[in-house]
């Protein structure tokens, strides 16, 4: 019954219960009857006919109710999805507006002032380049989320070495970590192999590392560890940084949710990193939670199934 609608599940469940009850009642309506035998009284046949009529009538009513129930649920889901799309579209437009306006402002200034000295022109070009990179990152994150939302069935699940992926991320972020005097302690065991999408697994750990680099604070220690739990790997990603207030924790996985909007934009964040993390974890049959760590920073605990088929 996994792929049945809620209305059909209800309809089938009630009809099965009624059918079993009717069968037992008809076959054993005489308390002293111990064996099945043909009906020998007219009343037994009348009872059987009456039960069939009641079952048919109940089936028609339940089927109609189940259909209306499914239609109502579909309308509510459609309305909710439309609302989410509108909000997402508004958020995307708002996020695109800032870098586009900056790019236009800098380039217009350069074009309108041909006598601008080389140093000032170079500064404007560098700022334009930074905004273009931010715009590129935003578009890439939007593309990743859309791929998970609407084309998850097309994602290739293959052998993925999580230990190797994280080791690569540690090397890629070494310079950024050093600039902020941060230490990343990779305590993952060797050969964590799962059946998954390597690109999304990379996105999970890269976004968590980037999030810590941008917001945990200078001099922070980051720890990544894992343990096997049945058919899954349980990962712990924590830092001893500044953390966030408890009222923000339930919303940090929402798209474009920012605790400090001005600081997030200054650090180059798109507001989609943790949303990507959560969706990617869920696509691998896992769950993720965030809470304050024992060291006062932020701790993410999530699972990835070893062999997950959606």
N, C-alpha and C positions, 0 to 999 in steps of 0.2 A: 504493500500500500504506500510505498515511499513516494511515488510520483502522482498519486491521486490528490485531487483538490480536497480542501477541508470539508466541503459539502458532501462529496462522494464518500469520504471516510465515515462521516456521521451516518449517511444513509445506509451504507453496507453494514456498519456495526449494529445499528438498531434493528435492521432486518434480520441479521443473523441471530441476534438475541431473541427476537420474536419468533422466528422459525423454530429454534431449539425449544423454546417454551411451549409453543403450540404442539410440536411433535410429542414432547413428553406428556403434555396434558391429554392429548388424544389417545396415545398408546396406553397410558396408565391411569386413565380417569377412574377406573375401578380399582380401589386400593388393594383388593385381594387378587388382582390379575398379576400373575408372576411370569407369564410367557406371552410372547407375541402370538396373536391368533386373529383370524378374520373377524371383522365386525359381525356380530349376530343379532344386533338390535338396530332398528330404524333410527333411534335417537343418536346412535354413534355416527351414522352416516350424515344425519342432520348437523351434528356437531362438527364433523369434518368439513362439510360444505360451508357452514357458518365461518369456521376458522379461515378457510381459503378466501372467502369474500372479505373478511376483515383484513386479512393480510394484503390482498390486492388494493383495497381502499387505503390502508396505511401506507403501502408502497407508493401510491400515486401522490398522496399528501406529502410524504417525506421527500419524494423526488422533486416535487415543486418547491418545497422549502429549501432543499439542498441547492437547487439551481439559483434561487434568489439569494441564498447565502453566498454562493460563489460569485455571483454578479456584484453583490455589495462589497465583498472583499477585493475583487478586481478593481472596482471603482475607487475604493479607498487607497489601494496600492498605487493605482495610476495617478491619483491626485497627489499622493505623497511624493512619488517620483517626479511629477511635474514641478512640484514646489522645490524639491531638491535641485532639479535642473535649473530652475529660475535663479535660485540662490547661488548655485555654482557659476552660472553664466555671469551674474552680477559681480561675483567675487573675482572671476577671471578678468572681466572688463576693467574692474578697479585696479587689479594687480598689473595689468598690461599698461594701464594709463600712465603710471609713473615713469617706467623706463622709456617708453615711447616719447613722452613729453620731454624727458631729459635729452634723449638722442636728438630730437628735432631742435631743441633749444641750443645745444652746443653746435650742431652742424649749421644752423641758420646764422649763428653769431660768426662762425668762421667764414661763411660765404658772404655775409654782409660787410665784413671788415677785411678786405684783401691786404691791408697794411699791418695786420696783426703780427706782432713779433713771434719769432719761431718758438720761444719758450712757452708763451701763453697758448699758442696754437697746439703745441705738443701736449700740454696739460688738458686742453679741451678734447683732443683726440683720445687721450688715455681714459678720460671720464666717459666718453662716448663708447669706447671699447668695453669698459666695465659694465655699463648699462646694457650693452648688447649681449654680453655674456650672461648677465642676470636674466635677460629676456629669453635667451636660449635655454638656460636651466629651467625656467618656468615652463616653457613649452615642452621640454623633455619630460618634466614631471607630470604635466597634464596628459601627455601622450601615454605615459606609463599607467596612470590611473585609468584612462579610457580603455586601454588594452585589457586591464584586469576586470573592468566593469562589463565590457561588452564583447570581448573576444577571449575570455578565459579558456574556453574549450579549444582554442587554437594554440595555446601555449604548449611548448614541447617539454615534456617531463623526461629527464634523462639522469644518468649517474652524475651526481654533483659532490665534489669533495669540499665540504664546508671548511675544514681546517686549512686547506690550500687557499680558498677564497679569502678567508680572514687574514691569512699571512700576507697575501698580496695587498690587502687594504692597509695593513700596518705599515708596509713599505711605502705605499702611495701617500700616506698622510704623515710620514715621518717629519718632513720639513715644517708642516703646519703645526704639528705637536711641539716641535722644538722651539718654534717662534713664541709659543704661549707657555713654554716651560712645563709642558704636560707629559705625563708618562702613561703609555698604554701597555698594560700587562695582559698579554695573550696567554691565558691558562688553558686553552682548549687542548684536549688530547689529540693525538695524531689520527688521521684516517677516519674522520667523521663523514661517513658516506650516506647520502640519502638519495632517493629518487625524486628529483625536483627540477625546477627551472633555474639554471645557474645565474641568469641575469637578475631574476627577482631575489634570489638568495643574496647576491652581491648587494642589491639595493637595500635589503634589510640591514645588513651590518654597516654598509657605507653611510647610510642616512643616520644610524645611531651614533657612529663615530663623529660624523660632521656636526650633528646636533650637540654632542658633548664639547667638541672643540669650540663651537660658536658661543655656547651659553653656559657651560659649567664653570668657567672662570680660569684664570691663569694659575699655574702650579697644581693643577688638579691631577689626580690619579684615576685612570680608567681601568676597570677590570672586566675581562670576558672569561666566563667559565661555562662548563657544560657537564651534564651527566645523563646517562641513559635511564629512561623510565618506560619500561615495557616496549611498545612499538614506536616510541618517540625519543627524540633528544630534547632535553630541557636546558635552555640557555639562560644565563644570568649576565646582564650587561649593567654595570653600575659605575658610579663615580662618587667622589667625595666633595663635589663642587657646591655651588650656591643653592642648588635645588630649586623647587618652585612651591608656591603656597598650595595647601591641600585642596582649596576650592577649584584650582585649575586642573587638577589631575584627571577628573572625569571627562574633560573636553580636549585634552592635548592631542588626541588622535583625529579630531575633526579637521576637515579640509579648510585651510586658510585661517585656522584659529591661532592667534598669537597672544602671548601674555604681554609682551611689550612690542607693539607694532613698529615703532620708530627704530628700536634697537635691532629687531629682526631684519628690517630692510637694510639697515646699515651693515649688518653682518652678511648680507647677501642671501638670506634664507627666502625660500619661495612660499613657505607656509603649508607645503604639501608633503614634506619629508616623512613625518610620523604617520600620516594617512597612508602613504605608500607602504611603510613598514607593517602597519596593521593588516592592510588588504593582502599583502604578500604572504604574511604569516597564515592568514585564514585560508588562502589558496593552497597552502601546503598542509591543510588539515590541523592547524595549530591554533592556539589562543595566546593572547598577550595581555599583560597587566603592567601598570606603572605605579610605583609608590615611592615614598621617601626611604632612602637606604639607611642602614645603621650608622653610616658615616656622615649623614646629613644631606647627601646629594640625592641624585635620582637613580632609581633602579628599575630596569625593565626585565621582566621574567616572561619568557615565551617558549613555546614548543614547536617543533617541526617533526611531522611524521616521517619515519624512515622510508616508507613506501606508500605514498598516498596517491590514490586515483580518485579524482572528483566525479 
